[in-house]
Amino acid sequence: MSSRGAVDRLMRRYILETKQVIHPFESPAARLPVLNRTIFEHQEDVFTQLKIKEKPFFISSLEEISPSTSQTLVYRDDIYFNKEIVLEFLNRASTIGKPARLAFLDTDPCFSVHISSLQHNMEHVGNLYMGDFFFFPAGAQEKDFLPIVIDTESISLPCFSLPSLELEAGQKFSSNPPVTVPPLYLQVPRLSYIAIKHWTHLLFANFGWGIHCQARQSNAGFGKQYAPLRKILPYLPKRRGTIHIGRNCQIDPAATIIGPTTIGDGVIIGPNVTIAAGHIGDNAVLEPGCTVWFGVLGARSSLLANRNLIMSCVMNDSIINTDIRYSIVGNHSFLGGGSHITDCILRNADEGDPKINPQMVKVLAGKEIVNSGYYILGPAIGNRVKIGSGVIVYPGRVIKSDSIILPGQGCNIIDR
């Protein structure tokens, strides 16, 4: 692939606006954060890096596009992408000289593994998923697009599995044996593209398409090793990775920071804190003994003492006093001490039978309850939610914004 020489720096850009809100955060995807910046800000960052200075025009359909004497790029405002995929698409589309549209094989692991269960958000034509990413050469008016099929070049990283069931001598399975649960695999792309139509897309955009993709790019041997995540931590300290620390931060000497990590301005990090491949927003606070592992903590948010944030995203102005994994928390929310955020379903095979019978986590998509595609998945907690001590939140559940959940009101377990 050539460098940015094939990209017209005077390229005209159109952004297709999406008004659909993402439940439970009640905002369009363009305003929601990935790695502590809104998706719209990420998109603008990409084109700044490519030195495309033309300001975008906002439209609601392709019919509003007018012919231009320069190349034209059209994309939807709810897509998280990186500059590598934009370069690949533009370089290939510009050599064709005809209107083109980004496409992916439906066997691409980033789509078949992570998004297929909720993939009503992309047009499926034959064996292709069609992206909302369009190219017009200079002067073109027709809208008969040729698909540009791009491989995301993902690698597979196993990062979580449940213990297998072992039977003692002479013991037999009941009539309803436990379901075999495969480990949770992350598909980490080199060329990132994900349309945010559901809160699970937003969650995985943060640590799959975001942090893990950055880790892959910043470590030279990462792409060739196909190493499981348990091997990343001993590997990264040797390289340390890229670490960006903002101004006026207070970082205790006993803290450990492993790149790629970005720390904003005015952050306070206490003793024995470990941050491994994280994004910490401005004026955030990490109290002593905390761990952020492939996670995002928003601006002015606090992770209280000895709490863990693992492969999760916390937005701005929230206070977390419990451990969270594979979960997403909105703005201005509070999770009380003693609350439990669970991420996998454990059911007895038969009544009174202690054997584990895990099931795939189900989520609400519109008005339907569907398989999420994951056996390991935490909940989505909206904006301005307050959860008291002793509350248990089941996997894949959604707590709508402005909820107050106190155990004394019969809400000890959030199971639906």
SEGU-291009 format. One line per field, with one value per residue (C-alpha): residue in one letter; residue number from 1; x, y, z. Coordinates in nm, 4 decimals, decimal comma. Each point is the difference from the previous one (the first is absolute). Layout:
<sites>
r: A_...;
k: NUM_...;
px: X_...;
py: Y_...;
pz: Z_...;
</sites>
This chain:
<sites>
r: M_S_S_R_G_A_V_D_R_L_M_R_R_Y_I_L_E_T_K_Q_V_I_H_P_F_E_S_P_A_A_R_L_P_V_L_N_R_T_I_F_E_H_Q_E_D_V_F_T_Q_L_K_I_K_E_K_P_F_F_I_S_S_L_E_E_I_S_P_S_T_S_Q_T_L_V_Y_R_D_D_I_Y_F_N_K_E_I_V_L_E_F_L_N_R_A_S_T_I_G_K_P_A_R_L_A_F_L_D_T_D_P_C_F_S_V_H_I_S_S_L_Q_H_N_M_E_H_V_G_N_L_Y_M_G_D_F_F_F_F_P_A_G_A_Q_E_K_D_F_L_P_I_V_I_D_T_E_S_I_S_L_P_C_F_S_L_P_S_L_E_L_E_A_G_Q_K_F_S_S_N_P_P_V_T_V_P_P_L_Y_L_Q_V_P_R_L_S_Y_I_A_I_K_H_W_T_H_L_L_F_A_N_F_G_W_G_I_H_C_Q_A_R_Q_S_N_A_G_F_G_K_Q_Y_A_P_L_R_K_I_L_P_Y_L_P_K_R_R_G_T_I_H_I_G_R_N_C_Q_I_D_P_A_A_T_I_I_G_P_T_T_I_G_D_G_V_I_I_G_P_N_V_T_I_A_A_G_H_I_G_D_N_A_V_L_E_P_G_C_T_V_W_F_G_V_L_G_A_R_S_S_L_L_A_N_R_N_L_I_M_S_C_V_M_N_D_S_I_I_N_T_D_I_R_Y_S_I_V_G_N_H_S_F_L_G_G_G_S_H_I_T_D_C_I_L_R_N_A_D_E_G_D_P_K_I_N_P_Q_M_V_K_V_L_A_G_K_E_I_V_N_S_G_Y_Y_I_L_G_P_A_I_G_N_R_V_K_I_G_S_G_V_I_V_Y_P_G_R_V_I_K_S_D_S_I_I_L_P_G_Q_G_C_N_I_I_D_R;
k: 1_2_3_4_5_6_7_8_9_10_11_12_13_14_15_16_17_18_19_20_21_22_23_24_25_26_27_28_29_30_31_32_33_34_35_36_37_38_39_40_41_42_43_44_45_46_47_48_49_50_51_52_53_54_55_56_57_58_59_60_61_62_63_64_65_66_67_68_69_70_71_72_73_74_75_76_77_78_79_80_81_82_83_84_85_86_87_88_89_90_91_92_93_94_95_96_97_98_99_100_101_102_103_104_105_106_107_108_109_110_111_112_113_114_115_116_117_118_119_120_121_122_123_124_125_126_127_128_129_130_131_132_133_134_135_136_137_138_139_140_141_142_143_144_145_146_147_148_149_150_151_152_153_154_155_156_157_158_159_160_161_162_163_164_165_166_167_168_169_170_171_172_173_174_175_176_177_178_179_180_181_182_183_184_185_186_187_188_189_190_191_192_193_194_195_196_197_198_199_200_201_202_203_204_205_206_207_208_209_210_211_212_213_214_215_216_217_218_219_220_221_222_223_224_225_226_227_228_229_230_231_232_233_234_235_236_237_238_239_240_241_242_243_244_245_246_247_248_249_250_251_252_253_254_255_256_257_258_259_260_261_262_263_264_265_266_267_268_269_270_271_272_273_274_275_276_277_278_279_280_281_282_283_284_285_286_287_288_289_290_291_292_293_294_295_296_297_298_299_300_301_302_303_304_305_306_307_308_309_310_311_312_313_314_315_316_317_318_319_320_321_322_323_324_325_326_327_328_329_330_331_332_333_334_335_336_337_338_339_340_341_342_343_344_345_346_347_348_349_350_351_352_353_354_355_356_357_358_359_360_361_362_363_364_365_366_367_368_369_370_371_372_373_374_375_376_377_378_379_380_381_382_383_384_385_386_387_388_389_390_391_392_393_394_395_396_397_398_399_400_401_402_403_404_405_406_407_408_409_410_411_412_413_414_415_416;
px: 0,0000_0,1302_0,0175_-0,2327_0,1198_-0,3177_-0,2202_-0,1265_0,0531_-0,2726_-0,2426_-0,3600_-0,1598_-0,3646_-0,1215_-0,3251_-0,1686_-0,1548_-0,2682_-0,0537_0,0918_0,1981_-0,1890_0,0561_0,2184_-0,2750_0,2390_0,0870_0,3185_0,1917_-0,0175_0,1053_0,3616_0,2538_0,3316_-0,1312_-0,0721_-0,3314_-0,0268_-0,0362_0,3243_0,1747_-0,1142_0,1298_0,3311_0,0452_-0,0420_0,2263_0,2715_-0,0579_0,0305_-0,3459_-0,1004_-0,3360_-0,2850_-0,2714_-0,3570_-0,2795_-0,2720_-0,2799_0,0211_0,2263_-0,2458_0,1220_0,3525_0,0941_0,2676_0,3472_0,3188_0,1911_-0,0370_-0,2895_-0,0241_-0,3304_-0,0283_-0,2441_0,0544_-0,0408_0,3048_0,3213_0,2905_0,3744_0,2151_0,1418_-0,3341_-0,0725_0,3347_-0,0558_-0,3479_0,0916_0,3123_-0,1876_-0,3116_0,1964_0,1706_-0,3404_-0,1204_-0,3672_-0,2337_0,0914_-0,1284_0,1841_-0,0885_0,1104_-0,0354_-0,2565_0,2641_0,2314_0,0415_-0,0576_-0,3552_-0,0762_0,1173_-0,0776_-0,2961_-0,1915_-0,2594_-0,0898_0,0837_-0,3240_0,2049_0,1841_-0,1383_0,0673_0,0332_0,1000_0,3078_0,0841_-0,0751_-0,0295_0,1456_-0,1380_0,3181_-0,0231_0,2461_-0,0679_0,2781_0,0136_-0,3065_-0,1853_-0,3779_-0,1217_-0,0624_0,0672_0,2721_0,2640_0,0799_0,3549_0,0447_0,2452_0,1384_0,0216_0,3073_-0,1188_0,1827_-0,1713_0,0822_-0,1568_-0,0469_-0,2524_-0,1329_-0,1999_0,1448_-0,0985_-0,2166_0,1767_-0,1959_0,1232_0,0298_-0,3412_-0,1767_-0,2297_-0,1521_-0,3606_-0,2660_0,0797_0,3815_0,1892_0,0442_0,3557_0,1156_0,2730_0,2409_-0,0598_0,2117_0,0725_0,0512_0,2478_0,0065_0,2813_-0,2556_-0,2706_-0,3613_-0,3056_-0,3429_-0,1435_-0,3659_-0,0139_0,1718_0,1988_0,1519_0,1019_0,1567_0,2071_0,0935_0,1736_0,2188_-0,0046_0,0114_0,1562_0,2466_0,0934_0,0434_0,2337_0,1913_0,0396_0,1300_0,2380_0,1691_0,1998_-0,0248_-0,3636_-0,1487_0,2274_-0,0255_-0,3756_0,0621_-0,2864_-0,0667_0,1493_0,3353_-0,0358_0,0766_0,3413_0,0754_-0,0944_0,2224_0,3072_-0,1197_-0,1958_-0,1998_-0,1078_-0,1016_-0,1468_-0,0361_-0,1739_0,0808_-0,0268_-0,0434_0,0776_0,1337_0,1255_0,3452_-0,1438_-0,2437_0,0652_-0,0916_0,0331_-0,0582_-0,1694_-0,1628_-0,1336_-0,0416_-0,1722_0,0697_-0,0343_-0,0315_0,0685_0,1433_0,0567_0,2527_-0,0057_-0,2255_0,0550_-0,1039_0,0641_-0,1097_-0,2570_-0,1498_-0,0450_-0,1933_0,0823_-0,0213_-0,0832_0,0956_0,1350_0,0219_0,2626_0,0069_-0,2157_0,0510_-0,0993_0,0665_-0,0889_-0,2627_-0,1236_-0,0675_-0,1656_0,0724_-0,0593_-0,0957_0,1350_0,0999_-0,0035_0,2597_0,0833_-0,2541_0,0594_-0,1120_0,0613_-0,0797_-0,2721_-0,0934_-0,1054_-0,1107_0,0361_-0,0738_-0,0718_0,1096_0,0742_0,0221_-0,0178_0,1806_-0,1245_0,0929_-0,1288_-0,2427_-0,0821_-0,1101_-0,1389_0,0501_-0,0693_-0,0640_0,0862_0,0618_-0,0032_0,2347_-0,1219_-0,1892_0,0902_0,0222_-0,0052_0,1066_-0,0940_-0,3128_0,0250_-0,3029_-0,0558_-0,0551_-0,2761_-0,1638_0,2315_0,2807_0,3049_0,1481_0,0637_-0,2095_0,1129_-0,2068_0,0719_-0,0758_-0,3119_-0,0562_-0,2829_0,0198_-0,2894_-0,3003_0,1535_0,2108_0,2785_0,3233_0,2869_0,2483_0,1955_0,0094_0,1821_-0,1590_-0,0800_-0,2865_-0,0550_-0,0712_-0,1417_0,0532_-0,0735_-0,0567_0,0502_0,0417_0,0127_0,1990_-0,0950_-0,1597_0,0800_-0,0246_-0,0290_0,1994_-0,1158_-0,2624_-0,0751_-0,0689_-0,1683_0,1181_-0,1172_-0,0629_0,0529_0,0328_0,0015_0,0024_-0,2582_-0,2596_-0,0031_0,2561_0,2841_0,0325_-0,0269_-0,0853_-0,1976;
py: 0,0000_0,3408_0,2827_0,2938_0,1194_-0,1424_0,2055_0,3308_0,2488_0,2187_-0,2903_0,0938_-0,1803_-0,0701_-0,1472_-0,1974_0,0931_-0,2686_0,1057_-0,3420_0,0100_-0,2743_-0,1409_0,0480_0,3072_0,1848_0,1713_-0,0620_-0,2008_0,3001_0,1643_-0,3092_-0,0587_-0,2492_0,0331_0,3165_0,1830_0,0065_-0,1994_0,3246_0,1298_-0,3251_0,0321_0,3569_-0,1102_-0,2571_0,2586_0,2444_-0,2689_-0,0467_0,3800_0,0279_0,3487_0,0472_0,0267_-0,2658_0,0588_-0,1674_-0,1787_-0,2478_-0,1964_-0,0550_0,1933_0,3247_-0,0376_0,2430_-0,0722_0,1253_0,0724_-0,1892_-0,3485_-0,0459_-0,2233_-0,0740_-0,1835_-0,0386_0,1805_-0,3097_-0,1887_-0,0415_-0,0451_0,0596_0,1718_-0,3315_-0,1148_0,3417_-0,0058_-0,3552_0,0816_0,3299_-0,1345_-0,2928_0,1980_0,2780_-0,2509_-0,1233_0,3445_-0,0874_0,0449_-0,2585_-0,1267_-0,1630_-0,3670_-0,2940_-0,3743_-0,1373_-0,2560_0,2756_-0,0925_0,3547_-0,0278_-0,3717_-0,0279_0,3357_0,1519_-0,2703_-0,0550_0,3702_0,0644_0,1612_0,3194_-0,0824_-0,0822_-0,3659_-0,0623_-0,3521_-0,0797_0,3653_0,2440_0,3442_0,2887_0,3540_0,1305_0,1332_0,1481_0,2160_0,0906_0,3607_0,0939_-0,3285_0,0171_-0,3598_-0,2024_-0,3489_-0,0982_-0,2653_-0,1855_0,0358_-0,3117_0,0580_-0,2520_0,1430_-0,2237_-0,1024_-0,2316_-0,2190_0,0377_-0,2333_0,1979_-0,1807_-0,3519_-0,1823_-0,3064_-0,3276_-0,2442_-0,3120_-0,3047_-0,2214_-0,3746_-0,1580_0,3391_0,0661_0,3088_0,0711_-0,0113_0,3664_0,0126_0,3270_0,1988_0,0119_0,3602_0,1148_0,2634_0,3660_0,0947_0,3533_0,0708_0,2858_0,1746_0,1948_0,1877_0,1133_0,0463_-0,0424_0,1620_0,0848_-0,1068_-0,1687_0,0428_-0,3222_0,1566_0,3029_-0,2195_-0,2051_0,3082_0,1287_-0,2955_-0,2233_0,2397_0,2702_-0,0993_-0,3460_0,1346_0,2669_-0,2625_-0,2067_0,2960_0,1238_-0,3357_-0,1220_-0,3687_-0,0028_-0,0805_-0,2991_-0,1574_-0,0640_-0,0073_-0,0403_0,3012_-0,1652_0,0291_0,3676_0,1369_-0,1682_0,0999_0,3682_0,1004_-0,0855_0,2400_0,2293_0,1132_0,3555_0,1983_0,3504_0,1915_0,3364_0,3090_0,0483_-0,3699_-0,1462_-0,3538_-0,1943_-0,1561_-0,3403_0,0020_-0,2154_0,1272_-0,2222_0,1272_0,0666_0,2278_0,3549_0,2053_0,3383_0,3246_0,0339_-0,3752_-0,1323_-0,3534_-0,1504_-0,2568_-0,3583_0,0935_-0,2019_0,1329_-0,2362_0,1287_0,2493_0,3373_0,2331_0,3256_0,3471_0,0469_-0,3651_-0,1570_-0,3510_-0,0780_-0,2362_-0,3593_0,0470_-0,1810_0,1156_-0,2755_0,0770_0,2406_0,3585_0,2366_0,3269_0,3591_0,0842_-0,3609_-0,1834_-0,3620_-0,0537_-0,1914_-0,3582_-0,0087_-0,1527_0,1243_-0,2789_0,0359_0,2480_0,3592_0,2614_0,3367_0,3408_0,1109_-0,3484_-0,1685_-0,3728_-0,1857_-0,3552_-0,2202_0,0077_-0,2143_0,0052_0,2744_0,3585_0,2805_0,3393_0,3550_0,1220_-0,3515_-0,1581_-0,3692_-0,0629_-0,2213_-0,3552_0,0022_-0,2787_0,0434_-0,3511_-0,1047_-0,3643_-0,2090_-0,3008_-0,2266_-0,3395_-0,2806_-0,1380_0,1280_-0,0824_-0,0942_0,2183_-0,0530_0,3145_0,0438_0,3244_0,1648_0,2671_0,3481_0,1519_0,3716_0,2323_0,1238_0,2341_-0,1906_-0,3434_-0,2117_-0,1555_-0,1882_0,2429_-0,2406_-0,0133_-0,2366_0,2685_0,3450_0,2496_0,2521_0,3476_0,2651_0,3295_0,3629_0,1328_-0,3488_-0,0622_-0,3571_-0,0669_-0,2596_-0,3638_0,0162_-0,2778_0,0824_-0,2981_-0,0264_0,1903_0,2000_0,3645_0,2549_0,3023_0,3523_0,1807_-0,3255_-0,0241_-0,3562_-0,0646_-0,3522_0,0958_0,0512_-0,3586_0,0614_-0,2137_-0,1910_0,1591_-0,3065_0,1426;
pz: 0,0000_-0,0871_0,2474_0,0160_-0,3417_-0,1581_0,2323_-0,1347_0,2810_-0,1496_0,0164_0,0701_0,2933_0,0769_0,3285_0,0079_0,3258_0,2178_0,2453_0,1586_0,3699_0,1712_0,2971_0,2957_-0,0634_-0,1932_-0,2415_-0,3646_-0,0438_-0,1401_0,3457_0,1966_0,1016_-0,1239_0,1840_0,1701_-0,3246_-0,1822_-0,3196_-0,1966_0,1555_-0,0917_-0,3588_-0,0199_0,1560_-0,2780_-0,2745_0,1838_-0,0011_-0,3728_-0,0450_-0,1561_0,1097_-0,1711_0,2507_-0,0389_-0,1184_0,1966_-0,1986_0,0627_-0,3290_-0,3003_-0,2165_0,1550_-0,1423_-0,2747_-0,2656_0,0864_-0,1923_0,2694_0,1469_0,2412_0,3053_0,1759_0,3312_0,2870_0,3286_0,2215_-0,1318_0,1965_-0,2434_-0,0103_-0,2595_-0,1271_-0,1376_-0,1511_-0,1831_-0,1219_-0,1297_-0,1659_-0,1666_-0,1493_-0,0923_-0,1706_-0,2334_-0,1248_-0,1004_0,0653_0,2979_0,2626_0,3321_0,2877_0,0537_0,2139_-0,0415_0,2442_0,0990_0,1256_0,3702_0,1213_-0,1367_0,0208_0,3632_0,1574_-0,1784_-0,1876_0,2744_-0,0040_-0,3647_-0,1100_-0,0279_-0,3254_-0,3415_-0,0853_-0,3738_-0,1024_0,2056_0,0698_0,2784_-0,1565_0,1980_0,0030_-0,1599_-0,3563_-0,2519_-0,3045_-0,2456_-0,1168_-0,2062_0,0592_0,0431_-0,0350_0,3166_-0,1320_0,2472_-0,0517_0,3243_0,1305_0,2139_0,2829_0,2458_0,3520_0,0532_0,3433_0,2341_0,2584_0,3696_0,2581_0,3202_0,2219_0,0551_0,2643_0,1726_-0,1638_0,1921_0,1247_0,1171_0,2777_-0,0504_-0,0507_-0,0226_-0,2982_-0,1548_0,0817_-0,2734_-0,0717_-0,0277_0,0236_-0,3177_-0,1304_0,0112_-0,2376_0,1301_-0,0775_-0,2988_-0,1033_-0,3665_-0,0122_-0,3398_-0,1592_-0,2078_0,2424_-0,1086_0,2190_-0,0306_0,3427_0,0057_0,3418_0,3340_-0,0530_-0,3137_0,2053_0,2682_-0,2427_-0,2030_0,3137_0,0851_-0,3101_-0,2947_0,2198_0,2722_-0,1288_-0,3522_0,1381_0,1966_-0,3129_-0,2016_0,2704_0,0609_-0,2963_0,0785_0,1052_-0,3391_-0,0560_0,3413_0,0240_0,3741_0,2463_0,2174_0,3033_-0,1763_-0,0848_0,3456_0,0345_-0,3588_0,0267_0,2945_-0,2068_-0,2669_0,2325_-0,3016_-0,0688_0,3078_-0,0238_0,3283_0,0120_0,2015_0,3766_0,0803_0,3428_-0,0421_0,3007_-0,0515_0,0974_-0,2946_-0,3081_-0,3459_-0,3056_-0,3527_-0,2243_0,2569_-0,0195_0,3182_-0,0196_0,1847_0,3760_0,0678_0,3510_0,0208_0,3444_0,1261_-0,1315_-0,2906_-0,3185_-0,3402_-0,2897_-0,3416_0,1283_-0,0810_0,2975_-0,0483_0,1349_0,3792_0,0627_0,3338_0,0563_0,3700_0,1498_-0,1202_-0,3107_-0,3290_-0,3472_-0,2533_-0,3622_0,1296_-0,0283_0,2909_-0,0989_0,0992_0,3691_0,0733_0,3044_0,0518_0,3753_0,1992_-0,1024_-0,2832_-0,3422_-0,3399_-0,2515_-0,3711_0,0880_-0,0698_0,2566_-0,1373_0,1679_0,3581_0,1365_0,3236_-0,0016_0,3307_-0,1324_-0,2522_-0,3591_-0,3006_-0,3588_0,1057_-0,0920_0,2346_-0,1051_0,1285_0,3557_0,1352_0,3343_0,0719_0,3741_0,1970_0,0425_-0,3290_-0,2428_-0,3752_-0,1469_-0,3491_-0,0559_0,0609_0,2313_0,0161_0,1533_-0,2476_0,2240_0,3146_0,2854_-0,2372_0,0697_-0,3459_-0,1999_-0,3125_-0,1637_-0,2713_-0,2564_0,1364_-0,1532_-0,0515_-0,0935_-0,3609_-0,0692_0,1327_-0,0512_0,2316_-0,2069_0,0486_0,0475_-0,1566_0,3271_0,2938_0,1999_0,0070_0,2745_0,0137_-0,1448_0,2630_-0,1250_0,0990_0,3500_0,1400_0,3721_0,1236_0,3738_0,1919_-0,0278_-0,3454_-0,2470_-0,3715_-0,2338_-0,3265_-0,3074_0,1876_-0,0747_0,2728_-0,1519_0,0705_0,3168_0,1892_0,3758_0,1249_0,3735_0,1471_0,2626_-0,2749_-0,1217_-0,2721_0,1302_-0,3265_-0,3437_-0,2079_-0,2914;
</sites>
